[in-house]
Amino acid sequence: MSYPLEISDLCVQLGGREVLHNVELQLAQGELVGLIGPNGAGKTTLLRSILGVLKPTCGTITTSQPKKLIGYVPQRHEFAWDFPITVREAVLNALEVRLGWLKRINIEHRRAVEHALQRTEMRELANRSVAELSGGQRQRVLVARALALNPDLLLLDEPFTGLDMPTQELLTDLFIQLAKDGCAVLMTTHDLIGARAVCDRLVLLNRKVVAAGAPDTLNDPQVWIDTFNIRDTNPLLSALGVK
């Protein structure tokens, strides 16, 4: 089995505080994995470590392709939406930045951009300014920017936050199809019910991996209690069907 991502004994410190401790994680080709945990659990830190933005204090991260070619969908507030460019230019710009300004953009790159716009249903809006887009359309632009790289590994940081239900469904279908096509997809999300419904595997994280497995195997209430630091009477447990 091919593993586009392998993490072993990973530790990361921020401001002298250990944020991740001895994290172990493998992501197989064609797998959609939900990374679950409370705010401050280290989910975004883990993604940034995989991308090489943060340097681990110990452990190893092995990816099947260069880090600059990993697909990454950040949270929407991280993009400068008031910059005067069109949707197509925003997606093409992602290729230019990742490939390097000295590498010439060729016809294959432009085809990849058009294919990414088509997959995210943004091709009809390709000439519109990004400043004029709705929240859901902006999220689809970020996904298209990642897909233009044709990545083996796709990292998604809270891709559904603030989206209406139709857009969530569109993106969910896309992420499932990407996994079926062979991409390894790692997604952080607070939509626990949705993650249990669509992910092949869940990884419960709170500084360390508390538990991992197929959604229907994570039925022990204690692993959810330990991950989210909640009481055993919390209604979340009933909503998840583990109590």
Residue pairs with C-beta under 8 A, 6 or more apart in sequence:
1 28
1 29
2 28
2 29
2 64
3 26
3 27
3 28
3 29
3 62
3 64
3 184
4 27
4 28
4 29
4 63
4 64
4 65
4 152
4 153
4 184
5 25
5 26
5 27
5 50
5 61
5 62
5 63
5 64
5 153
5 184
5 186
6 25
6 26
6 27
6 60
6 61
6 62
6 63
7 23
7 24
7 25
7 26
7 46
7 50
7 59
7 60
7 61
7 62
8 24
8 59
8 60
8 62
9 22
9 23
9 24
9 58
9 59
9 60
10 20
10 22
10 23
10 24
10 25
10 46
10 49
10 56
10 58
10 59
10 60
10 61
11 18
11 20
11 21
11 22
11 23
11 56
11 57
11 58
11 59
12 18
12 19
12 20
12 42
12 45
12 46
12 49
12 54
12 56
12 57
13 19
13 57
14 45
14 54
18 57
18 207
19 42
19 45
19 207
20 42
20 45
20 46
20 49
20 56
20 207
20 208
21 207
21 208
22 59
22 208
23 42
23 46
23 59
23 205
23 208
23 209
24 209
25 46
25 203
25 209
25 212
27 33
27 153
27 184
27 186
28 184
29 152
29 182
29 183
29 184
30 179
30 180
30 181
30 182
30 183
30 184
31 179
31 184
31 185
31 200
31 201
32 175
32 176
32 178
32 179
32 185
32 187
32 198
32 199
32 200
32 201
33 184
33 185
33 186
33 187
33 199
33 200
33 201
33 202
33 203
34 187
34 188
34 189
34 195
34 196
34 199
34 201
34 202
34 203
35 43
35 46
35 186
35 187
35 188
35 189
35 203
35 205
36 188
36 189
36 192
36 195
36 202
36 203
36 204
36 205
36 227
37 43
37 188
37 204
37 205
37 206
37 227
37 228
38 206
38 227
38 228
38 229
41 205
41 206
41 207
41 227
42 205
42 206
42 207
43 157
43 188
43 205
44 75
44 157
44 188
45 54
46 205
47 72
47 155
47 157
47 186
47 188
48 54
49 55
49 56
49 61
50 61
50 63
50 67
50 70
50 155
50 186
51 67
51 70
51 72
51 155
52 67
63 70
63 153
64 152
64 153
65 151
65 152
65 153
68 98
68 99
69 98
69 149
69 151
70 149
70 151
70 153
70 154
70 155
71 146
71 147
71 149
71 151
71 153
71 154
71 155
71 183
72 146
72 154
72 155
72 157
73 139
73 142
73 143
73 145
73 146
73 154
73 155
73 156
73 157
73 159
74 142
74 157
75 157
75 158
75 161
76 135
76 138
76 139
76 142
76 161
76 162
79 138
79 142
81 130
81 131
81 133
81 138
82 131
83 130
83 131
84 129
84 131
85 93
85 129
85 130
86 126
86 127
86 128
86 129
86 130
87 117
87 122
87 125
87 126
87 127
87 128
87 130
87 133
87 141
87 144
88 113
88 117
88 126
88 127
90 130
90 141
90 145
91 113
91 116
91 117
91 141
91 144
91 145
91 148
92 105
92 109
92 110
92 113
92 148
93 145
94 145
94 146
94 148
94 149
95 105
95 109
95 112
95 113
95 148
95 149
96 105
98 149
99 105
99 109
109 148
112 148
112 149
112 150
113 144
113 148
114 123
115 147
115 148
116 143
116 144
116 145
116 147
116 148
117 123
117 126
117 144
119 144
119 147
119 174
120 140
120 141
120 143
120 144
120 147
120 174
121 140
121 170
122 137
122 140
122 141
122 144
125 133
125 137
130 138
130 141
133 141
135 162
135 163
136 163
136 164
136 166
136 167
139 159
139 163
139 167
139 171
140 167
140 170
140 171
143 159
143 171
143 174
146 154
147 154
147 178
151 183
152 182
152 183
152 184
153 183
153 184
153 186
154 175
154 178
154 183
154 184
154 185
154 186
155 186
155 187
156 175
156 185
156 186
156 187
156 188
156 189
157 188
158 188
158 189
158 190
159 171
159 175
159 187
159 189
160 168
160 171
160 172
160 189
160 191
160 194
161 190
163 171
168 191
168 194
172 194
172 198
175 185
175 187
175 198
176 198
178 185
179 185
179 200
187 195
187 199
189 195
192 236
192 239
192 240
193 239
193 240
195 202
195 215
196 202
196 215
196 240
197 215
199 215
200 214
201 212
201 213
201 214
201 215
202 212
202 213
202 214
202 215
202 218
203 209
203 211
203 212
204 210
204 211
204 212
204 218
204 223
204 224
204 227
205 227
206 226
206 227
206 228
206 229
210 223
210 226
210 227
211 218
211 220
211 223
211 227
218 224
218 242
219 241
219 242
220 242
221 232
221 237
221 242
221 243
224 230
224 236
224 237
224 240
224 242
225 231
225 232
225 234
225 237
228 234
228 236
230 236
230 237
232 243
237 243
